[in-house]
Amino acid sequence: MFVDECVIKVAAGDGGRGCISFRREKYEPWGGPNGGDGGGGGDVVLLGNDDTNNLVDYKYTPHRKGERGEHGLGSDQNGRGGKPCILKMPLGTIVTDEHTGKIVAEILEDGQRVVLCKGGNGGWGNIHFKTSVNRAPKRANPGQPGESGVFRLVLKSIADVGLVGFPNAGKSSLTNKITRARPKTAAYPFTTLHPQIGVIEYPDDKKGPRRLLLADVPGLIEGANENRGLGHRFLRHIERCALLVFMVDMAGVDDRDPRDDYAHLVKELKLYDKALMTKPRLVAANKMDLPAAQAWLTKFKRRHKVDVVEVSCLTGDGLEELKKQLLKRVTALRKREKMSPVAPA
């Protein structure tokens, strides 16, 4: 099951209370206080994990809590600190405070650690309250409560290439052919019910083995930006992609016009987020093995001035060229991002 949005309720552990204790030894009737401090409560920590790809673990177990700190002990023994509650997050997760609406964390890197709720401090034992006047203090502090809160987790997948298209355009077939992902493929629409993240491998590249991440978004329909169909829920997964690939059925199957299909896709993305219009795009003209495809492609190029790669997911023609174009373009885009000057704060 794929879950890309959920609400969790978390609480860090409370601190342990300090101990009231006195040294009792032979020939030491006034041994003095020796109560130790309580241990600190365990934090709630977000941990970026590249091996996690969705939020299903938090959909059905949304309540998480850090361990309470151990209470202080006699003989100057401090309590053990509580174990932290580690929440493994898929890369691209945005964490928002449910009450204030403020973004409190964004997990973008593997191994990234963010303390979401801090554990309470342990209380002081009575050893800290000894004075020249009060040699036998019967006082200790309670542990402080840990922080808590309700947070919304929203996953925006981090991928190099975002693949969009109408149902039955061949997106799942393409993902099957050029990546290791295995989405369901069938001769009916909406076979893909949630985003698929696939890895495109380049083992023989001159600069050594390389790879790209491909996000296959479920088929869009007209009106997707108004919550129609399936794709509207998952458009967020292409917001971070460097390159958008529009999968277009160039054979005109079912009396569809490829020119209109592309125009509608662009419109839906623009209505969802105008920022997507600034992203570089590439059209993968699918089903070029069918007789009518070449004529439709000629009409398409007259109307739309966009780069096109001709492919056939059935025969495999053009797929290697598409992979080369994806690597070339994404590499150039990432290089340009690194060279871009940082805007002043």
SEGU-651025 format. One record per atom (N, C-alpha, C): residue in one letter; x negated, y negated, z. Coordinates in steps of 0.1 Angstrom, whole numbers, plus 5000, padded with zeros to 4 digits. Layout:
# SEGU-651025
aXYZ;...
This chain:
# SEGU-651025
m499250125000;m500050005000;m499149885000;f499549784992;f498749654991;f499449544999;v498849485008;v499349375016;v498349255015;d498849145010;d497949025009;d498348905017;e499348925026;e499848825035;e500548885047;c500148845059;c500848895071;c500548795083;v501248815094;v501048735106;v500548825117;i499548775124;i499048855135;i499048765148;k499248835159;k499148775172;k497948825180;v497048745183;v495848795190;v495548715203;a494848785212;a494448725225;a493148775229;a492248685232;a490948725237;a491148775252;g490148855256;g490148915270;g490048805281;d490648825292;d490548735303;d489248765310;g488648665317;g487448685325;g487748765338;g486848845342;g486948915355;g486848815367;r487448845378;r487448755389;r486148785397;g485648675404;g484448695412;g484748775425;c483648825431;c483848915442;c483548845455;i484248875466;i483948825479;i483348945487;s482048935490;s481449045496;s480248995505;f479949075515;f478849035525;f477849145527;r476649105528;r475649205530;r475749265544;r475849405544;r475949475557;r474749565558;e473749535566;e472549615568;e472249625583;k471549725586;k471149745600;k470149635604;y470349575615;y469549465620;y469649335612;e470649335603;e470949205596;e472449175598;p472749125610;p474249095613;p474748975605;w473848895601;w474248775593;w473548775579;g473848885572;g473248915559;g473548815549;g474748755550;g475148655540;g475948705529;p476448625520;p477348665509;p476548735498;n477148835491;n476448895480;n477448935469;g478548865468;g479548895458;g479148845444;g479148935434;g478748905421;g479848835413;d479448785401;d480448715392;d481148815384;g482348775379;g483148855370;g482548845356;g482748945348;g482348945334;g483248865325;g482648815314;g483448735305;g484348825297;g485448765292;g486448845284;g485848865270;g486348965263;g485848985249;g486548895239;d485748845230;d486248755220;d487048825209;v487848755202;v488448815190;v487648755178;v487048845171;v486048805160;v486548855147;l486448765137;l486748805123;l485448845117;l485448955110;l484149005103;l484449025088;g483748955080;g483848975065;g483349115062;n484149195055;n483849325051;n484149355036;d483049375029;d483149405014;d483949525011;d484049625021;d484649755018;d486149745021;t486649635026;t488049615028;t488749535017;n489849575012;n490349505000;n491849455002;n492449485014;n493749415017;n493949415031;l495149365035;l495449345049;l496449445055;v496549555049;v497549655054;v497349695068;d496149695073;d495849735087;d496549645097;y496749525093;y497349425102;y498849405100;k499449465090;k500849455087;k501649535098;y501149655102;y501849735111;y501349735125;t500149685127;t499649665140;t499149525142;p500049425143;p499649285142;p499149235156;h499349305167;h498949265180;h497549315183;r496549225185;r495249265188;r494749185200;k493949255208;k493449185221;k492049235224;g491249135229;g489949165234;g489949225248;e488949295252;e488949365265;e488649265276;r489349285287;r489149205299;r487749225305;g487149125310;g485949135317;g486049205330;e485049285334;e485049355347;e484949265359;h485549295369;h485549205381;h484149225387;g483749115395;g482449115402;g482449225413;l481249265416;l481049375426;l480149315437;g480049395448;g479149355459;g477749385455;s476849355464;s475449385463;s474849305451;d475349185449;d474949095438;d475149145424;q476149235422;q476349295409;q477449215402;n477049165390;n478049095381;n478849205373;g480049165370;g480949255362;g480449255348;r480749365341;r480449385327;r481349305318;g480749245308;g481649165299;g482549255291;g483649205287;g484649275279;g484149295265;k484549405259;k484149435245;k485049345235;p484349285225;p485149205216;p486049285207;c487049215202;c488049285193;c487549235179;i487049335171;i486549305158;i487649325147;l487949225140;l488949235129;l488249225116;k488149335109;k487549335096;k488449275085;m487849175078;m488649105069;m488149125055;p489049135045;p488649135031;p488149005027;l487148995018;l486548865014;l487648795006;g487748665010;g488748575004;g489948555013;t489848595025;t490948575035;t490948435041;i492148375040;i492248245047;i493148265059;v492648205070;v493348225083;v493948085087;t495248085089;t495947955093;t496647975106;d496547865114;d497247865127;d498747855123;e499547945128;e500947955124;e501747835130;h501247775141;h502047665148;h501647535142;t500347505139;t499947375134;t499847375119;g499747485113;g499547495098;g498147455094;k497147445103;k495847415100;k494947535097;i494147525087;i493247635083;i492147645093;v491947755100;v490947765110;v489747845106;a489847925095;a488748005090;a488948055076;e487848075069;e487948125055;e486748225054;i487148355051;i486148455051;i485648475036;l484448445033;l483948445019;l482748535017;e482048575028;e480848655026;e480848785034;d480248885029;d480149015037;d479248995049;g479749035061;g479049015073;g479248885080;q480048795074;q480348665080;q481148685093;r480848625104;r481448635116;r482048505121;v483348505125;v484048385130;v484748425143;v484448345153;v485148375166;v486548305165;l487548385164;l488948325163;l489448285176;c489348365186;c489748335200;c488648365209;k488248275218;k487148295227;k487548355240;g486848455245;g487248515258;g487048425270;g487748455280;g487648365292;g486448395300;n485948285306;n484748305315;n485048385328;g484048455332;g484248525345;g484148435357;g484848465367;g484848385379;g483548405388;w483248295395;w482048305404;w482348385416;g481348465420;g481448535433;g481048445444;n481348495457;n481148405468;n479648365471;i478748435464;i477348395465;i477048255461;h477848205452;h477648065447;h478147955457;f478947995467;f479547895476;f478847885489;k477747955491;k476947945503;k476347805505;t476447745516;t475847615519;t475247625532;s474547515536;s473947505549;s474947505560;v476147455557;v477247445566;v478047575567;n478347625555;n479147745553;n478347865549;r477847935559;r476948055555;r477648175551;a478948185554;a479748305551;a481048265543;p480848215531;p482048165524;p482948285520;k484248265522;k485248365518;k485948315506;r485248275496;r485848215484;r485248265472;a486048295462;a485548335449;a486548285438;n486048265426;n486848205415;n487548325408;p488748295403;p489448395394;p488848375380;g488948475372;g488448465358;g489448375350;q488848305340;q489648225332;q490348305321;p491548265318;p492248345307;p491648325293;g491748425285;g491148415271;g492148335262;e491548275252;e492348205242;e493348305234;s494448255230;s495348335222;s495948255211;g496648315202;g497348235191;g498048335181;v498848265173;v499448335162;v498948285149;f498448375140;f497748325128;f498348395116;r498348325105;r498748385092;r497548415084;l497448535079;l496348575070;l496848585056;v496148515047;v496448515033;v495248555025;l495348655017;l494248705009;l494248644995;k493148574991;k492948534978;k491748594973;s491848704965;s490748784961;s489648704954;i488448744957;i487248684951;i486848774939;a487048724927;a486648794915;a486048704905;d485248754896;d484648674886;d485648644875;v486448744871;v487348734860;v488748764865;g489648674861;g491048694864;g491848734851;l492548854851;l493148904839;l494748884841;v495248804832;v496748784832;v497348814819;g498648844819;g499348874807;g500748914810;f501648924800;f502948974801;f502949124804;p504049184810;p504149324811;p503949394798;n503249514799;n503049594787;n502049534777;a501249434781;a500349374772;a499049464771;g498849544781;g497749634780;g496649604791;k497049524801;k496049484811;k495549604819;s496449694823;s496049814831;s495249904822;s495549914810;s494750004801;s493349944799;l493249814798;l491949754797;l491149774810;t491749754822;t491149774835;t490649914836;n491450014831;n490950154831;n489750174823;k489750104811;k488650134801;k487250074805;i487349954811;i486049884814;i485649874828;t486449924837;t486049924851;t486250064857;r485950074870;r486150204877;r487450214884;a488250104883;a489550104889;a490450194881;r491450254887;r492350334879;r493850304882;p494250184877;p495650144879;p496550234871;k497850244874;k498750324867;k499050264853;t499150354843;t499450304830;t500650384825;a501550324818;a502750394812;a503350304802;a504250364794;a504950294783;a506150214788;y506150154799;y507250064804;y506649954812;p507349844813;p506749724820;p506649744835;f505849664842;f505749664856;f505249794862;t504349854855;t503649974861;t502649934872;t502149814871;t501249764881;t502049674891;l502049724903;l502849654913;l502049564923;h500749574922;h499949484931;h498549464924;p497849364927;p496549334921;p495549444922;q494849464911;q493749564911;q492449494909;i491449524918;i490149474917;i489249584911;g488749564899;g487849654893;g486449604891;v485449694891;v484049654889;v483649684875;i483149584868;i482649604854;i481049624856;e480549744852;e479149774854;e478349734841;y477149684843;y476249664832;y474849724836;p474849854835;p473549924840;p472349904831;d472549874818;d471449864809;d471149714806;d471549624814;d471249484811;d469749454812;k469249364804;k467849334804;k467349284817;k468149214825;k467749164838;k468049264849;g468249384846;g468549484856;g470049514857;p470449614864;p471849644866;p472649534872;r473749504866;r474549384870;r476049434871;r476849354877;r478249384877;r479149264879;l480349274874;l481349164875;l482649224882;l483349144889;l484549184895;l485749124887;l486649214884;l487849184876;l489049194884;a489949094884;a491149094891;a492349104881;d493049224882;d494149244873;d495449214880;v496049094876;v497249054883;v498549114876;p499449164884;p500649224878;p501349134868;g501949194858;g502549124847;g503449004850;l503148894844;l503948774846;l505148774837;i506148704841;i507248684831;i507548534832;e508348484822;e508748344822;e509548314835;g509048204841;g509748164854;g509048224866;a507748274864;a507048334875;a506748234886;n506548114882;n506248004892;n507447984901;e508648024897;e509848004905;e510248134912;n509248214915;n509448344922;n510248444914;r510148444901;r510748554893;r509748654890;g510148784890;g509248894887;g508348924898;l507248994895;l506249034905;l505048944905;g504648884894;g503348814893;g503248694902;h504448624905;h504348504912;h503648524926;r503848634932;r503348664945;r501848674945;f501248704933;f499848734932;f499048644924;l499648524920;l498948434912;l497748374921;r497848374934;r496848324942;r495548394940;h495548514935;h494348604934;h493548554922;i493948464914;i493148414903;i492548274905;e492948214917;e492548084920;e491048064921;r490348174926;r488848164928;r488048224916;c488748274906;c488048334895;c487348234886;a486148264881;a485448174873;a485948164859;l486548274854;l486948284840;l488348354840;l489248304832;l490548364830;l490648424816;v491048554816;v491248624804;v492748654802;f493248604791;f494648614787;f494848744778;m495548844783;m495748964775;m496948944767;v496848944754;v497948914745;v498149034736;d499449074735;d499849184726;d499949124712;m498849144703;m498849084690;m499549154679;a500249264683;a500949344673;a502349294671;g502849204679;g504249164678;g505249264681;v504949364690;v505849464694;v507149414700;d508249474698;d509549434703;d509949294700;d509549254687;d509949124682;d509349004690;r508249034696;r507548924704;r506648844695;d506448724698;d505548634690;d504348614699;p503148664695;p501948644704;p501648494707;r502048404697;r501748264699;r502548214711;d503848254711;d504748204722;d504348274735;d503948394735;d503448464747;d502348394754;y501348354746;y500248274751;y500648144757;a501548074750;a501947944754;a502747954767;h503548054768;h504348074781;h503348104793;l502348194790;l501448224801;l500748094806;v500248014797;v499547894800;v500547804808;k501747794804;k502747714811;k502947754825;e503147884827;e503347944840;e502247914850;l500947924845;l499847894853;l499747744857;k500147664847;k500047514849;k501147474860;l502347534859;l503347504869;l503047554883;y502247664883;y501847714896;y500747634902;d499747594894;d498647514900;d497947454888;k498047314887;k497347254875;k495847274875;a495247304887;a493847324887;a493347444879;l494347534876;l493947654868;l493747614854;m494247494849;m494047454836;m492547414833;t491847384843;t490447344842;t489447464840;k490047584843;k489147704843;k488947744828;p487747784825;p487547844811;p488347964809;r488747984796;r489648094793;r489248164780;l489648284779;l489348374768;l490548454765;v490848474752;v492048564749;v491548694744;a492048804750;a491748934745;a492948984737;a492748984724;a493849014714;a493949164713;n494949224720;n495049374721;n495849424710;k495749564708;k496549634698;k496149604684;m494849564682;m494449534668;m494349654659;d494649774664;d494649894656;d495949904648;l496949824652;l498249834645;l498249744633;p499049784623;p499049714610;p499349574610;a500349534618;a500749394618;a499849294626;a498949354633;a498149274643;a497249164635;q496649194624;q495749104618;q496548984613;a497749004607;a498548884602;a498948794614;w499348864625;w499648784637;w498448704642;l497248764642;l496048704647;l495748574639;t495948584626;t495748464617;t496648354621;k497948384623;k498848284627;k498548224641;f498048314650;f497748274664;f496548174663;k495548194656;k494348114655;k494747974649;r495747974640;r496147844634;r496747754645;r497447814654;r498247734664;r497447704677;h496647804681;h495947784694;h494447784692;k493847684696;k492347664695;k491747724708;v491547854708;v490947924720;v490148034715;d489048064722;d488248184718;d488948314719;v488848394709;v489548524709;v488548634707;v488748744714;v487948874712;v489048974708;e488849044696;e489749144692;e489449274698;v490449344704;v490149474711;v491349564708;s491149694710;s492149794710;s491849884722;c492749884732;c492549964743;c492850114740;l493550134729;l493850274724;l492550344718;t491950264709;t490750324702;t489450284708;g489450184717;g488250144723;g487450034715;d487950004703;d487249904695;d487249764702;g486049704702;g485949564707;g485749554722;l485849664729;l485649654744;l484249624748;e483249674741;e481849644745;e481549494742;e482149444731;e481949304728;e482649214738;l483849264743;l484549184754;l483649184766;k483049294770;k482249304782;k481049214781;k480449204769;k479249114767;k479748974768;q480848934763;q481348804764;q481648764778;l482248854786;l482548824800;l481248794808;l480248884806;l479048864813;l478348734809;k478248704796;k477648584791;k478348464797;r479648454797;r480348334801;r480348324816;v480548424823;v480548414838;v479148374843;t478048434837;t476748404841;t476448254839;a476848204827;a476648064824;a477447974834;l478648014837;l479447934846;l478847934861;r478448044865;r477848054879;r476547974879;k475747974869;k474547904868;k474847754868;r475847714861;r476247574861;r476747524875;e477447614882;e477847574895;e476747554905;k475647634904;k474547624912;k473747494909;m473747454896;m473047334892;m473747204895;s475047214897;s475947094899;s475547024912;p475346894911;p475046814924;p476146824934;v475746834946;v476746834957;v477346704959;a478746694959;a479346564961;a479146514975;p478946384977;p478646334991;p479846345000;a479546375012;a480646395022;a481446255024;
